[in-house]
C-alpha cells in the first residue's frame, strides 16, 4: 500500500503545475521510500530551478548515494540556487568525487555559492580542505570570510593562526566572531 502511494506520488513529479511537482517531491522525501529514486532523479532535469533544487535535496534525504553522478552536473547550473542545492546534496551524500567541482565553486561569482562551497569542502575534507578554504579568508563577502575563518580555526590546518588573526580586525563583526 505504501509503495503504491509512493508510486502514485512519484508520477506527480512530471505534472504540468510547478506547485504540484514541488509538493510531490516533498511528499516523496517524507515517505522515505527508495523505490521512487528514479522518478526523483528524472526531476533533476526539470525546466524550473525550484524543482531541480527540491529534487537534489530529496535525493540527499533519501540517502541516494547512487544519484551523485546525476546531481553533479547541477554544480554547473546557470541558476545559483540550483548550484547551492547541489553542493548541499552532494556534501550530505559525501560525494568525494565532486570535490574538483567544489574547488571551482570556491570562485563562483555568487557569494551564496562560495559560502556553500566552503561549507561543503570543510564537511567532506575536514583538515585537508585547509589550503582551499583559506583562499576565501579574503573574500569580498563577510559570510564567506567568516565561514572560511571558522573552518580554518576548527580544523587547525597548518598556519591557521597566522591566517585568521588578521580577521580579528575585520570591519564586519560577524567575521570577528
C-alpha positions as CSV (number, residue, x, y, z in Angstrom):
1,X,0.0,0.0,0.0
2,X,2.8,2.5,0.9
3,X,4.7,1.5,-2.3
4,X,1.5,2.1,-4.3
5,X,1.1,5.6,-2.7
6,X,4.7,6.4,-3.4
7,X,4.4,5.3,-7.0
8,X,1.3,7.5,-7.5
9,X,3.0,10.5,-5.9
10,X,6.2,9.8,-8.0
11,X,4.1,10.3,-11.1
12,X,3.3,13.8,-10.0
13,X,6.9,15.0,-10.3
14,X,6.0,15.2,-14.1
15,X,2.8,17.3,-13.6
16,X,2.4,20.4,-15.6
17,X,1.9,22.5,-12.5
18,X,5.0,23.7,-10.7
19,X,3.5,23.6,-7.2
20,X,2.3,20.1,-7.7
21,X,5.8,18.9,-8.8
22,X,7.3,20.6,-5.7
23,X,4.7,19.2,-3.3
24,X,5.2,15.7,-4.8
25,X,9.0,16.0,-4.1
26,X,8.3,17.0,-0.5
27,X,5.9,14.1,-0.1
28,X,8.4,11.6,-1.6
29,X,11.1,12.9,0.7
30,X,8.8,12.4,3.7
31,X,7.8,8.9,2.7
32,X,11.5,7.8,2.6
33,X,10.7,5.2,0.1
34,X,13.8,4.4,-2.0
35,X,11.7,2.9,-4.8
36,X,11.0,6.5,-6.0
37,X,14.6,7.4,-6.6
38,X,14.4,7.0,-10.4
39,X,11.4,9.4,-10.6
40,X,13.2,12.0,-8.3
41,X,16.4,11.7,-10.4
42,X,14.3,12.5,-13.5
43,X,13.2,15.7,-11.8
44,X,16.8,16.9,-11.8
45,X,16.3,17.8,-15.4
46,X,13.1,19.8,-14.8
47,X,12.9,23.2,-16.6
48,X,12.2,25.0,-13.2
49,X,15.1,25.7,-10.9
50,X,13.0,25.2,-7.8
51,X,12.2,21.7,-8.9
52,X,15.8,20.9,-9.6
53,X,16.7,22.2,-6.1
54,X,14.0,20.1,-4.5
55,X,14.9,17.0,-6.4
56,X,18.6,17.3,-5.4
57,X,17.7,17.8,-1.7
58,X,15.1,15.0,-1.8
59,X,17.7,12.6,-3.1
60,X,20.0,13.6,-0.3
61,X,17.2,13.0,2.2
62,X,16.7,9.6,0.7
63,X,20.4,9.0,1.1
64,X,20.5,8.1,-2.6
65,X,24.3,7.9,-3.0
66,X,23.8,6.3,-6.4
67,X,22.3,9.6,-7.6
68,X,25.5,11.6,-7.0
69,X,26.6,11.4,-10.7
70,X,23.2,12.7,-11.7
71,X,23.3,15.6,-9.2
72,X,26.9,16.6,-10.0
73,X,26.0,18.3,-13.3
74,X,23.8,20.7,-11.4
75,X,27.0,22.2,-9.9
76,X,27.3,24.0,-13.3
77,X,23.7,25.0,-13.5
78,X,23.1,28.7,-14.6
79,X,20.9,29.2,-11.5
80,X,22.8,29.9,-8.3
81,X,20.1,28.3,-6.1
82,X,20.5,25.1,-8.0
83,X,24.3,25.2,-7.7
84,X,23.8,25.7,-3.9
85,X,21.3,22.9,-3.5
86,X,23.6,20.6,-5.5
87,X,26.5,21.5,-3.2
88,X,24.4,20.7,-0.1
89,X,23.1,17.5,-1.5
90,X,26.5,16.2,-2.7
91,X,28.1,17.2,0.6
92,X,25.4,15.4,2.6
93,X,25.8,12.3,0.3
94,X,29.6,12.5,1.0
95,X,30.3,12.6,-2.8
96,X,34.1,13.0,-2.7
97,X,34.2,12.6,-6.5
98,X,32.6,16.0,-6.7
99,X,35.5,17.8,-4.8
100,X,37.2,19.1,-8.0
101,X,33.9,20.9,-8.9
102,X,33.5,22.1,-5.3
103,X,37.0,23.7,-5.6
104,X,35.9,25.5,-8.8
105,X,32.8,26.8,-7.0
106,X,35.0,28.4,-4.3
107,X,35.5,31.1,-7.1
108,X,31.8,31.3,-8.1
109,X,30.6,34.8,-8.8
110,X,27.8,34.4,-6.3
111,X,28.6,34.7,-2.6
112,X,26.0,32.2,-1.5
113,X,27.5,29.6,-3.7
114,X,31.0,30.3,-2.5
115,X,29.7,30.0,1.1
116,X,28.2,26.6,0.3
117,X,31.4,25.5,-1.4
118,X,33.4,26.5,1.7
119,X,31.0,24.5,3.9
120,X,30.9,21.5,1.6
121,X,34.7,21.4,1.3
122,X,35.0,21.6,5.1
123,X,32.4,19.0,5.6
124,X,33.9,16.5,3.2
125,X,37.6,17.0,3.7
126,X,37.9,18.5,7.2
127,X,41.5,19.5,7.8
128,X,42.5,18.6,4.2
129,X,40.4,21.4,3.0
130,X,42.6,23.9,4.7
131,X,44.5,25.4,1.8
132,X,41.4,25.6,-0.4
133,X,39.2,27.1,2.2
134,X,42.0,29.6,3.3
135,X,41.7,31.2,-0.2
136,X,38.3,32.5,0.9
137,X,39.6,34.3,4.0
138,X,40.0,37.4,1.9
139,X,36.6,37.0,0.2
140,X,34.6,40.2,-0.5
141,X,31.6,38.7,1.2
142,X,31.7,38.7,5.0
143,X,29.7,35.5,5.4
144,X,32.2,33.6,3.2
145,X,35.1,35.1,5.1
146,X,33.5,34.1,8.4
147,X,32.8,30.5,7.2
148,X,36.4,30.2,5.9
149,X,37.8,31.5,9.2
150,X,35.6,29.2,11.2
151,X,36.7,26.2,9.2
152,X,40.3,27.2,9.3
153,X,40.2,27.6,13.1
154,X,38.2,24.4,13.6
155,X,40.5,22.1,11.7
156,X,43.6,23.9,12.7
157,X,45.3,23.5,9.4
158,X,48.9,24.4,9.0
159,X,49.4,28.1,9.5
160,X,45.8,28.6,10.6
161,X,46.5,31.0,13.4
162,X,48.6,33.3,11.1
163,X,45.8,33.3,8.6
164,X,42.9,34.1,10.9
165,X,44.5,36.6,13.3
166,X,44.1,39.4,10.7
167,X,40.4,38.7,10.6
168,X,40.1,39.9,14.2
169,X,40.4,43.4,12.8
170,X,37.7,42.7,10.1
171,X,35.2,45.6,9.8
172,X,32.3,43.2,10.0
173,X,31.5,41.9,13.5
174,X,30.2,38.5,12.3
175,X,33.6,37.8,10.8
176,X,35.4,38.7,14.0
177,X,33.2,36.3,16.0
